[in-house]
Amino acid sequence: MATLIRNSLMKALIVIFFASVATATGDAPFIVAHKKASLTRLKSGSERVSVSIDIYNQGFSTAYDMSLLDDSWPQDMFDIVSGNTSRSWERLDAGGLLSHSFELEAKKLEMFYGAPAVITFRIPTKAALQEAYSTPILPLDVLAERPPEKKFDWVKVAG
């Protein structure tokens, strides 16, 4: 009985694998983007937001005229300290990776919910620009009061 279940499971996995390969073998780029943001407290009342976006081409062909735009950072809440919220590249080859980062300074205390970054690119076989979106970031509690981190937890051992 266990052998029959194991064989059925193996056949199902093989069918799923070949079905996914068949649907993914199209000659097109497949863009996946991951956006990360982290907070760094400089001093009381001052906090920096470090943003990085990694763009992967998981497809089987090159994407051309790549552009990244991350305009979800309102000017009344953030100042750009270094870098830009947009960037362009000539191409992203199949299996390739592009990375972009920038740093912001928070102006006011507020819970911030950032939107995904927008990536546009061109495929030689299609006239229209294609769009992809990064993952969204987790909510950032900007300039919030945080208790000091415990560096060590002392445990009393009975002896």
Helices and strands as residue ranges (DSSP letters): H 2-24, E 31-43, E 46-57, E 63-69, E 78-82, E 86-92, E 97-106, E 110-112, E 118-122, E 130-133, E 140-142
